[in-house]
Amino acid sequence: MTKSLYSKFILGYLLFGLLGFITIATFSSHATHLYLLEKTSTSMYDEANLLATTYSDIYEGKNMSLADAKPQLEAVATYLDTKAWVLDNRGTVIAETSPASHVDMTIKQFDPTATGNQSYMVGNFFNMFSEETLSVIAPITGNFQTYGYVVLHMPMSQVAQGQNEILNIVYATSAIIFLLSLIILLVFTKTVFFPLKRITAGAKEYADGNLDYAIKLDTSDEMGYLANTLNYMSDELNKMEEYQRSFIANVSHDFRSPLTSIKGYLEAILDGTIPPELYDKYLHIVIAETERLNKLTQSMLALNSMDSKGFLSRSNFDINRVIKDTAASFEGTCNAKNIVLDLTFTDDVQMVYADLGKIQQVLYNLIDNAIKFSHMDSVIYIQTFLRYEKVFISIKDTGVGISRESINKIWNRFYKTDTSRGKDKKGTGLGLAIVKDIIQAHGENIDVVSTQGVGTEFIFTLPKASIS
């Protein structure tokens, strides 16, 4: 079974707490033991030295007896909670604090150098105690002689008791810190786990195909940004899915109509419904329908190529010359409707930096639309002018215009303002979509201004060619 991120975090958190406690306990116990041992032994040794100084005076013959020094021995033992002995240089106990049970006892194998380079020793002090004891030895000297030793003893259980008291404080502090660290867990749960859980649920919905699902997360941090990004992605995927459905439906519709016509006319010719003298008429209709299919196919291929990056081949060229050449190709169509193309240029030569072939396609589509939707005996105005390092190209007709309801939809693929196709039976509904994709690929803009019954004007920009 796969563990959740939260359970892994909890497990890691508990493991951290356990290892932290073990580490603190081990380190603190060892460090505290050494600290108390050094501190206690130093205090004991200092007091033992003071006592040794007192006994040195006695051995040097000063006005002081062993009985006079005994209360000081008792006072030190009581103050340090230790046992105090006075030994001669042979290791015989000559004085000790009450109860006196070792006086006149000689310690076998007594060796005052057993402490080595330390001021204390830990053990049973030459088998004199049954429990582990901390002992310090201070020599009683005078006249360059050693007369005996002052020895203080403290059971290690007392040191351990002090150590436990300190460790209890350390453990209690560690427990409090661990409990306070639960705040981190709560913050993680609220700011990371719960939002991530919602994002995961949203991702699962998207994977299951529910692109309408919205991740509700009102935060401005990285989690909120991720949720908003996923919501945006789902919206775009949803739009793409709707576009694909619409695209397939439109393509099917636009292909079905000419194919049905072609099939119908050919079947009529084969079965004799159409007499031979009308073959020429209907074969021309079939050819026109195949041209329409070819035009639709070419338009779709053009859109597909423009959906790929890096399809432009830019160069410097004279946009005025391109407009003149493109307008000249419509001479026959314009003569048939008695339409005049009025070309107005602010400069004789206007150089731009763009893809020549693609801009020719833009001009052809826009002029073709202007002629198609213009009345007989009308004028189409084509202008170019320079403003702020941008060349503006305007194509304005005085035709039927576009309704308010349709003007925002004319850039959609397969959209036709005349749903009955009364004015445009050969159109594919892809021309303006291609125009917009080409202009946007150049990083430029195209706008439309139209009034129904008055006319339509398309204006787009191109970058002015730089002077090398």
C-alpha positions, 0 to 999 in steps of 0.5 A: 500500500502506498503511503501518503506524503502526510504519513511519511512526514509524520513518520519522519517527524516522530523519527526525528523526535526519537533520534533527537531525544536519544542524541540529547540523552546520550550527549547530555548524560555523558557531558553532565557526568564529566562536568559534575565529576570535575566540579565536585572533585575540584571542590573536594580537592580545594577543601582537602588542601585547606585541611592539609594546610591546617595539619601541616601546622600541627606537624610543624610544631605550631601551637595547635593539636590534632583535637583542635583540627578535628572540628574543621575536618567535621565542618568540611565533611558536613559542608561537602557531604563527604567522609574525611580521613587523615592518614599518616605517610604509611596509610594508617587512618589517624583521624576521621569524621564520625562515626569513627570506624577506621581509626588506627586501620592501615590501608594495604597497598595504599598509593597516594600517586594512584590518581595519576595526573588527576586530582581524584580517583573513582573506585573502592579506594583500595578495597575500603568501600563496597560501593563506587566512591569519588576520592581526592588525596591532598598531601600534608607537607612541611619542611620539605617532608610529607607527614600524611594525607587528607582524604575526602570520600563521596559516594558516586551515587551522590554525583549520579543524583545531581546528574539526574536532577540536571538531566531531568531539567534537560529532558523536560526542556526537550519535551517542551521544545518537541511539543512546541515543534508541533506548531511546524506540523500544524503549519505544514498541515494547513499550508501544504498538506490540505492544499496539496490534497485539493490539488491532487484531487483536482489532478485526478479529476482532470486525468479522468476527463472532468475538465470542468472541475475547479480547484478552490484554493484561496492562497497567494503562495506557491500552492495557490499559484499551482492551483491557479495554473492547473485551473487555467490549464484545465480551462484551456484544455476544455476550450481546446476540446470544444474547439476540436469538436467544433472543428471536426463538425465544421470540417465534416459539414464543409466537406460533405456539401461539395462531396454530396454535390459531386457524387449526385451530379456524377451519378446523374450523368452515369444513370442518364438523368442528365442528358449529354448536352448538359454534361458540360454544364454539370462537369463545370459544377463538379470542377468548381466543387473540387476547387472548393475542396482544394481551397478548403484543404489548402487553407487547413494546411496553411493554418496547420503550418502557422500553428508551428513555431518558426514558420516565418521567413522575414525580409525587407520589402516594399509593402506598397509594391506588394499591394499594387501587385496584389490589387492588379490580380483582382482586375478581372473581378473588379471589372465584373462588379465595376469596383474601383481599388483606390490606392493611397500611399504617404510615401512612394516606397515603404519598406517593412520587415516581414514574411513577403509570401505570408503578407501577400496572403493577408492582402489577398484574403482581405481584398478578396473579402472586401470585393466579395461583400461590396456593392456594384459600382463601389470603391475600395480604399487601400492606404499605407502610412507610417506612425511610431516606427510602425507601418499601418495598412488599411483596407476599407470597403463600402459594402454590407458591413458586419453586425455587432453580434458577428464582429467578435466572431469573424476571427473564429475558424469556419465562422461565416457571417452569412450562415445561409451562404447567400453571398459566399457559397465558395467561402471556407470560413478560414480566411480571416483566421489565417489573416489573424494568425499570420499578423500575430505570428509577426508580433503585430495587431489587426483590428476591424471597424464595421457598421452594418450597411455602411462598410468595413475597414481592416487595419493591421501593422507591420514593423518598419524595415531598419536601415542597415 
